[in-house]
Every structure is written in C-alpha cells, then in structure tokens.
Amino acid sequence: MAIHKKTQIQINIDLDENNIPEQMKWTAPDGGVSDMDAKALLLSFWDSKNQETLKMDLWVKDMPVDQMQLFFHQTLMSLTDTFYRATKDEKMTATMKDFCDYFAEKLELKKP
C-alpha cells in the first residue's frame, strides 16, 4: 500500500521543576487545531509484536477532580463507541454502556 500523505499531531507539555505537567497544548493542522489548551490526555498505542498496549496518561496539576471524573466518563463512553465500531459486538457494547451508566451514577455525574 502506497503512502499518499503524512501528517503530524504535536503535543507540547510545560513541566515544573519536578517534571509535573503545568500546561499542555496540542496542534493538529489537518484538523484545524492550533495550540489548543488541554488539561489531560490519555494516549494509547498497540504494540502488535508484543501484544500489549503502550500508554501515556498525563494531566496538569491544577486539573480539578470533578473535571477528571467527567473526562474519564466521557472517555469510557467514547471507548464504548469505538469498541462497537471496531468489533460490532452488541452484547459487550451494551455491558460497557451499563458500566458507564453505573460509573456516572456512583460519581453523581448525571444532571437531574
């Protein structure tokens, strides 16, 4: 398969004296994103040779816990959607959605 185009996504992280993230910005020119602020990121790569996930989880030190809870809930929901698109496994997708609902309920994330 021939490569038709290459692109880049850039993540810049400012660290304090203890190497704790203070500020994050990301740029994705093909997506129209330039120096967008971010408070947290979860990034995963699949290493097919070793059959394992390589991951990077970062958040800035002033990330409020309530926002982290929302971030995780929305990420879990997004992973559920991605899992379904990748596998078409309706039964497990429903189970994952049930867990996301449980997660939101226990953390009182759902607005009345």
N, C-alpha and C positions, 0 to 999 in steps of 0.2 A: 504494500500500500504506500503510495507516494504522499509525502507531506506537502500540503498545499499552503500552509501558513503556520507561523509560530506566533505565540502571544505570551505575555507575562502578566502575572499578578504580583504586585510588590507589597510587602508588609514592613513598615518601619516602626520600631519599638524603641522608645526612650526609656532607659533604665536609671534607677537611682544608684547611690554608692554601694548598695547591697545587691545589685542586679535584679531588683524588683521592678516590674513594668510600671511606669508612671503615665505614659501616654502611648497610644497606638494609632497609627494611620495606615490606610491601605489605598492602593491605586490599582485600577483595572481599566486601562484605556479602552479596550474593546467593549466594555460595559458602561462606559461613560462616567466612571468613578475616578475622582482625583483627590487624593489626600483626605479621604473621609475618616472622621474620628470613629474609633471603636473602643469599647470598654472591655470586651472579652472576645476570645476566639477559641474555637475547637477545630483542629485540623487533623485529618486522618489520611494516611496513605496505606495502600495494601501492598505488602511485600509478598508477591506470589511465590518467590523462590523459597522463603522461609515460612510461608503460610501464616503470616502474622500482621497485625496492624501496628503501624508506626504512627504515633500521635504526638501532638503538641497542644497543650491546654494552657492558655495564658489569660490573665485578667489584670487590669490595673488595680493598684492598691486602694483606690477610692471607689471601687465598684460596690454599690450598696447590695446587701444581702437580698432584699426584695427584688431588685433587678436581676440578680444572679438566678433566683428562683424562676422568674419569668423566662429568662434566657434558656435555662435548662428545659422548662416545659415546652417552649416553642421549638427548641432543638429536637426534643423527643418526638413531637408531633411531625416535624419535618422529616426525621429519620423514618418514622412510620410510613409516611407517604412515599419516600424514596424506596423503602423496602418493598412496598407493594408494586411500584413501577418496575423494580428490578426482578421481582420473583413471581408476581401475580398470585401470591399465596394469601387468599382471602381470610382463611381461618386464623393464621398467625397475625395478620394485619389487624383483625378485629380484637385479638388478645392484646396487641400492643396499644391499640386505641383505648381499650378498657384500662390498661395500666396508666396511660396518660391522663385519663379522667380521674383515676384514683390519686395520682400524683397531685393534680390540681386541687382536688378536694381536700387532701390532707394538708396542703400548704395554704389552703383558702385563697387560691388564685382566681377562682371564678367569681365574677361580679354578680350580685343578686339581680 
